[in-house]
Amino acid sequence: MLWQAKLPIAMAILVAVVVVLALGADDRRRCRQDCLKDGHPDYRYSPPGSGGPACECIGRDGKRVPAPAR
């Protein structure tokens, strides 16, 4: 009976991974849009919990600038 549960469990894990990846992609997109809207040519996104700010803009001189508040 245990072998019959493997497919639903694998599908549940796959759905969870897809949801997590989609949410991360949305955060990166928002970071990029906020930085470009303020005129910064580049951005750096770090996942939450990595110790630093989640979104930083890179200025034209190459220095990191805090992302604008939403």
C-alpha positions in Angstrom: 0.0 0.0 0.0 2.9 2.3 0.6 3.9 2.2 -3.0 0.5 3.6 -4.0 1.1 6.7 -1.9 4.4 7.6 -3.7 2.8 9.4 -6.7 0.5 11.7 -4.7 3.4 12.5 -2.3 5.7 13.3 -5.3 3.1 15.5 -6.9 2.6 17.4 -3.6 6.3 18.0 -3.4 6.5 19.1 -7.0 3.6 21.6 -6.5 5.2 23.0 -3.4 8.5 23.6 -5.2 6.8 25.3 -8.1 4.9 27.6 -5.8 8.1 28.6 -3.9 10.0 29.3 -7.2 7.1 31.4 -8.5 7.0 33.5 -5.4 10.7 34.1 -5.6 10.5 35.1 -9.2 7.8 37.6 -8.4 10.0 39.2 -5.7 13.0 39.5 -8.1 10.7 41.0 -10.8 9.4 43.7 -8.3 13.0 44.4 -7.2 14.1 44.9 -10.8 11.1 47.1 -11.6 11.6 49.3 -8.6 15.3 49.9 -9.4 14.7 50.6 -13.1 11.9 52.9 -12.2 14.3 55.0 -10.1 16.8 55.1 -12.9 19.3 52.5 -11.6 20.8 50.4 -14.3 21.1 47.1 -12.3 19.9 45.4 -9.1 20.9 42.7 -6.7 18.3 40.4 -5.1 19.0 38.2 -2.1 16.4 35.8 -0.8 14.9 36.7 2.6 16.9 35.2 5.5 20.2 35.5 3.8 21.4 38.2 6.2 21.3 41.2 4.0 18.6 43.4 2.5 16.4 41.5 0.0 16.7 44.1 -2.7 19.5 46.6 -3.5 19.9 48.8 -6.5 23.3 49.2 -8.2 24.0 52.8 -9.1 25.7 54.0 -12.3 29.0 54.3 -10.4 28.7 50.6 -9.3 27.9 51.3 -5.7 25.0 49.6 -4.0 22.0 51.9 -3.2 19.1 50.9 -0.9 16.0 49.9 -2.9 13.2 52.5 -2.9 10.4 51.9 -0.5 7.2 50.4 -2.1 
